């Protein structure tokens, strides 16, 4: 796994080969964009734009010093505004397609799987009425104050850190409500890694139905016991169910590592349509495991995982904990 800083430096060092001029000119012809072969032709312009982003959105006036070219900040801004957004979109798609091809190579696989991290966040936008109406604002903001905020769900390649998909929606939308759209862009045998918000029964069932695999942090509300042959709530009367897990114990894999049966909830999640819910199995077999993270000078952290990779010999506990840690979900 590579760090963000390593990935950024790699792009800086090889920018001209990663975004070669002829490919950019070809895309401009594809979208019908005319240009002149001046200092700020489309290829140079895109290189400058990427350079500006990689250098922490440096000022436009500083770009000529970074590039060694002679142009004004005003000329750069005007040329960037003339460049069609479609060219940037097609370049990003080409890069993602190239990555998808490289991810299938054996050297980039983890135990024969492509690994993707999924995560959600949000971003603010200019304060305009259409954006406020569609995306909404945080509930703690007064009317007319603050900025519209959108939520997004992202898919990132675990090996390179490249952002391959970004699904944007209104602020009030839950991350899990958009996750089925990401499933359509994945392949059977892929592994998705995520935090607690993705570890619901419904999502795990969808992952299994798509013949994929998951490694998630276990939600803090889920009751877990590693006691062999312990009861589940369905085996006890209502007055004896307090503190008892809803899952049924199946077998022990190792220390604090077990297989259990999860049962389908009685009601469907709000984000799922009825036909999806009806197609879900009544129960699924899931692996639960627990491990500790110790760092000198810091309090020991206990991490609970849930995974569909149930073969303890092929996928040791240490390997699952490592992949979660390397994907920075902890």
N, C-alpha and C positions, 0 to 999 in steps of 0.2 A: 504494500500500500504506500502511496506517495502523499506528501503533505501539500496543502494549498500553495505554500511558498515555493516548493520544488516545482509544482506544475506551472506556476506563473513564470518562474525563471526559465523553464524549458521553452515556453512560448516566446519569451523575449529573445532568447538566444537563436531561435530558428524561425522567426516570424516570416521572413521572405519565402522560405521553402514551404511553410504550412499554408500560406496564402499567396500562391504564385500569381504573377500578373496576368498570364494568359487565361487562367481560370476565372479571374475577376472580370476581365474584358468579355469573355464568352457569356457570363451571366448578364452583364449589362446589355449585350446584344439580344439575349433571350427575352428580357423585359422591355426592349425597345428604348433603352436610355442612350441618347447621343452624348458624346463627350469630345473634348479636345485634348490632344496629347501635350498638355502643359505641365507645369510643376505639380499642380494638384489634380492630376488625372485620377480616375476612380481607384486604381490599384494603390497609388501613393496615399490617397485620401483614406482608404480603409486601413492601411498600415498605420497611419497617423492616429486614426480613431482608436484602434486596438491598443496602440502604444499609450495613448492618453488614459485609457481605462486601466491598463496594467500598472501605470505609475500613479495610482490613487487619484484618478481624475485630475491630473495636473492642469494648470491653466493653459488655455489655448496659445497664449503668447510665449509659453515656455517650450512648446512643441518644436519650434524651429531650432532651438538649441539642442534638443534631444536627437533630432533627425539630421541636423547639419544642412537642412534645406533653407531656401530664402523665400519666405512668404509672410504675410501679415495675419494676425488673429482674425481680422474681419474677413479676409479672403477665404481662410480655412472654414469659418462658420458658414459663409454663403455657399461654398462648394459642398459642404456636408448636408446643407438643407436641400440642395438640388439632387442629391443622390437618392434614388427611390428606396423606400424601406424594403421593397420586394427583393432587392439585391442582397441585403443583409440577411433576410429570412432564408433565402436559398443557400447562402454561404453556411449558415448554421446547420441547415438540413444536410448539406454535403458532409460537414464535419461529423455530425451524429451518425450518418450512414457509414462513414469510414470507420468510426469507432465500433459500431455494431459488428462490422466485418472483423476487426482486429480482436474484439472480445471473444470471438469464437475460436481463436487460436489456443492450442493447449497450454501454452506458456502463461496465458492470462487467466486461466480457469482455476477455481478453488474446488478441489475434489471433483473435478469434472463439471462444475457449475459456473455459469456467469453469475456474478453477485452485484445486486443493486441496492442502494440505500434510498428509502423514501422518507420524506420529511415535509413538514408544512411550516409556513411562516406568514408574514404579512409585509406590506409596504404602503407608504402614503403616496398621494398623487396631488396635482394642482387642484386648488379649491374652485371647481366649477360646478354648476348646478346639475348637469347631466351625470357627472361622476359621483356626486353626492347621492343622487337618486338611485343610481344602479348599485354602487358598491357600499354605500352607507358610511357611518362614522362610529368611532368608539362610543359606547353608551355614557361614558363619564364626561363627554364633551357637550357644551351648551350649543344650542341652535346658532349657526352662523360662526361658530368658533372652530378652530382646528382644521384638519384636512380630511378628505375622503381616504379610506383605507381599504385595500383589497387583501384577501387571503389567497395563498397559492399552495399547491402541492407539487413537489419536485421529485424527479427521479435522477439519481446520480450514480455513475459507475464507481464501484467501490475501489477498483484498482487505480484509476487515474484521477478520480474526483471530478470528472467532466459532468456538467449539468446537461442532461439529454432531453428532459421533458419538463415543461412548466405549465401547469393547469391553473388558470387564474379565475377567481370567482368573488362574489360579495363577501364582505367581512364576516357576516353571520354564518356562512357556510362552514360545516365541519370538515376537517381534513379527510376523514373516512368516507364522506359522501362523494368525493371525487376519485377515490382510489380505484374503482372499477374501470375508469377510463385509462388509468395507467396499465392495468392488467392487459388491455387490448394491445399494448405496445411491447409486451414481454413475450417470452417463448417458454414452452414446456421445459422443465428442468432448471429454470432460473431460480435463484434464491433472492428473496427480498428481505431486507433488514430494516427494522424500524423501532420506534419507541412504544410506550404503553398504549398510546391512542389507537394503534393498529391491531392490538392483540385481542379483539373481540371474537366471539364464536363465529359470527357472520362473516367476518373478513377471513378468518382461518379456513372456514368452509369454502369460500370463494377461491382462495389460493389452491386448495386441494382439488377443487373442481377444474381448475385451469392447469392441473398437473404441474404446478410449481411448488416451491418450498418457502418456508418462512422462518426467520429467527427474530423474535420480538422481546422487548422487555415485558414482563408480566404486569398487568394492571394492578395497582396497589389495593384495589377493592376485592380482588380474587383471593379467596381463602385457600391456603395450601398447607398440606401436611404430608411429610415424607414417612409417616408411620405405615409399615406394611399391613395390608388387609384392613386398614381403617375404614369406618363406615362413610357413606355419603348421605346427603340430606334426604335422598329418595328412599333410604333404608330406615328412616327414623320418623316417629310422629312429630308433629309441628312443635310441640313444647320441648323437644330435645335437639333441635337443629341448630341452635345458636353456636356459632364458631366452627361448625362442621363444613368441610368443603362440599361444593355441589358436584365435583367430579368423582368418578368411581376409580379406585386404585386398581391397576392391572398387574404390574410387575416392577421390580427394582432393577435398574440398570447399573447403578453405582451409588456411592455416597451422595445423598441429596440429589439424586438423578433417577427419575421414574417415568413410567408410562401410565397415563390415565385416560379415561373416557370423558369427553365433554358432551353435554346434552343440549339439544336445540332449545333455545328460549321459547316460551309460550307465545310471545308477541314479537313481531318483526321490528327491526330498528327503523327509525323515522326516515333514514336516508335510503333504505332499500325498498324496491318495488315489490308488490305482492308475488309476482311470478318468480322473482329471484328467491324470495323467502320460501315459497312452496317447493322449489327445486332443491333446496338444501337438504342434506341427509339429517336424520334424526339424531345421529351421534357421530363423533369423530374421535380418532385416537391421537393424542397429543403428548408430547414429551415436556415435562417440567423439570427444571434443574436450578440449583442455587450455587453461587460461588462468592468468594470474598475478594475485594480489591484492597490490598494493603500498601501504604506508602509511608515511609519514615516521616514522622512529624505530623501525620494526618490521621484522622479517625478512620478505622476500618469500615469499608462500605460493603453492604450485602446486596447482591444483585440477583434477581429472580428472572429466569428466562422461560419462554415457551417456544417450542419449535415443532415443525412437522417432520424434521429429520430424526426419525425414531431409532435408527440403527446405531447403537452405542459403540460398536466396533468400528464402523466406517466413519462415524462422526463423533469422536471423543468429546467429552465435556470441555476439555481445555481448548479444543479447536473452535467450538461454538462460542465460548467466552471471548476468545481472541478475535474472531471475526466481528463480534458486536463492538468490542473495544476499538478495533481499527477503523470501524465505520463511525466512530465518535458518537454513538447513540447513548453511551453511559453518561 
